[in-house]
Amino acid sequence: MKLRLLPVLCAITVFGSSCGDEVVNGPANNPPRLYFIADHNMTAGETREVEIFATDAEGDAITFSVADNPGFLSLTGASQAGDTAKVTIVIAPTAGQTGTFTGTIRVADGKGGDDSRDFSVKVDPFAPESGEWMGLAEFGMLGFTVNDQGTEITEVSFGFHEFQCGGAGPDVPIASTVDPLWPIADREFTIEGSFPGLSMTIHGRFISNLAASGTWSGVSFGNTCSGVWQVSSPGFTPAVGVFMNASFNQTEDVGGYKWMPGGQVTLEIDYGGDGTLDFQRTTTVDNDAGARFQQYLREPAHFAVAEGDTVKMYDGFTSIAYAVEYVKLKLVDYEADLVSGSARPGTAVNVEIADPALPSHGRFSIDLVADATGSWTADFTGICDIVPSTDGWVSVSSSWVSTHWAASAFTSIAF
């Protein structure tokens, strides 16, 4: 008689598998992933809402919680679609909560998988920035100066742009006064002034130490008008930019940022920085009031700018001259999530990426300094995944040179 060996049948289920007395565990649970949470600098009394995202490979229900709360964090509006969930962090430090704090957000999938992220919140006591604040209202430009202590407004300026009140307008384009001083109490202030053809009353409140808004009313030749205004601190004054396209190593455009809508802005370029005016053009800033006041002057044939050239912009209120600095983008490595390049040794460099494929739909940036050889590398490992659809920018200086790279289908881009 011949003996035949029969195969042993194994039972396999989604919960595991068995073969005789041997038990084999099923696939391991993948924990959820919580995406990067940015650090925040705030002012006591300010409230900020920040949307964050998490994913779970199996599509398990994700719950959010505050694992480490400095006393002013809360979560609201949690929702989930497929494998991606989101929630809004409400950050609301009060007047007595100043200093630097750490918060921790945790996500869990209910099956033992979890993840967490720490972020810091620096809370400064309220005091408006000293210096000249500038913003806009329906009549044009509004500016005022805050003293060093942040307790008084010492000067106010009005810039009228095609302003008509009942068919009449003021006789002067700009008016200012330094006396009397206007006190700031509980974040609020009132400015009153009379000028040729116009009497103005400004009521305002500092939303934070970097922004203020309020209402205005004016009487011009017996006609009364009113409206709203908003201004930004000296840290948000207009700027000039030179924008390069890394893919073609040429200037995309030269332009300005945060200039007054409706105002006339003049651009001048001095090639070589020798004091000779080589190019001049005037344009109207046509962005809507209240937007991010960007106005780009696109004329690439004229804008072959290089290090050492001088770019100047002015609008009658502000004049900025900028000597173009050097920055070079050399490599975008998608596999290693690295961006590298060169600049003058010791130059402060900012590398920013934006990718709509990320769950946060956000922008992420890294600040660094070029080393003694002029090299710099921004490492986004663990912060976000740089993929072929990622766009990015490398910038230097406060009035900046910005180099942009476009999306690519390659695993890395070398320039």
Phi, psi and omega in degrees: 000134176265139178267138178246131177273122179264141177293145178274125181278135180249139176264132182234128177231174178291344182267349180154192179216153178225144179217098189069231181269356182275134179243127179246128181293152177283183181301141181291149177288131175274124181290156176292161178241124176262128184278167185310136175243123184286153171285159184224139170251125186224173175246141178305134183093349179274147175240134181227139177246129185233123180272131179234163187227153174215155178229157175224124187301325180271358182076019178296154178294127183258132174246142178253147174208158175267107183278330178224110187243117177288359176113358182222023177251141173213162181241143180209155172070036179292139177205163180214138175228112182067234182265004184244130178238157178216159176207160178251126173272127174260119180250114188219072177290142179266178184301329182272001183249082180241154182125195179249127185235157175243131175244150179229128176251135182240143173237148180218152181253005179077002180238021180095352179269137178209170177204157180211158178223137172263150171210157182251150176232115176262120185248117179263146173295150183288130170194121181298145178301137176282154180117194185269120175265147182216141179196203186217158174217178181299333182278347182138236184258140172235130177222150173208162184247129178259138183289172185298331182275349182073024185250345184215152170261124188258343182206146178225144181226143177237130174244112185265128180237104180051041183274127177231132178237102184065034180087356180237159179218169181292159183278345185236144179283329182223137177220145179213159177210151181240002183215130005277176175278148182250118184286150173253117182228127181052042178074355187249158179202160176227130179243129176234137180203151178239132182226166181305115178083005184201138169242132185236142171232126182243122171253131184216162176218136175281112178293322175209186178283001181241357184209147178216155178207170180172203182237160176222154172217145181218152176237119181235112179053042177087354179262136181254133177226159180205168179177199182239166179211164173209144180224162177237158184287175179302338178287354182237038179281164180302157181219166179242142180226149172242122189245117183257151172255111185295329183295330182245358180052047178215161182288127173282309179193165173240135183196192185233166183223131178067035171272157189292125174302138180087347181276161177266120181244132180252132176252133175230142178233130176246101180287123181094347178065031183263008178092001180268132178279112184257336180210142178212137177207140178244137181219165178260130176286112190253013178288154179292146176300139178091352178275178171285113196283083180250137175219114180256135178258103187263113175203073190303331182299334182264346194255045175278060186278156181214174180304134180097341174290156179246128177246131182230139173226143177207153183226012183098335176254319185231140176229126181232125173246134188226123174275120186297132180259169183260131169210139183229131173266126184250321186209134168243110184257105183289327182289319182265355182058044180240145172232128184223159180184202181219158177202179175295137180309134179086358180286134174286128184236137174243127179245123184234139175235153177220129182216110181295346179284342178290145179301331183279349184050036191246183174244141179230139183224154177231131175261134179208178182232133177297136184283189185296337177268357181089004182272151174213149178219128176256122183254111181263012179301129179081349178263308176197162185262116177280121184238170183303339179271003183285132169259157180203166181219145173239126186231151171226147174075165181286315164264120211247156157261126182236123178256126185252135170246142183267163180300148181219154179271359183272164179285342174202158177239127176248134182246000000 
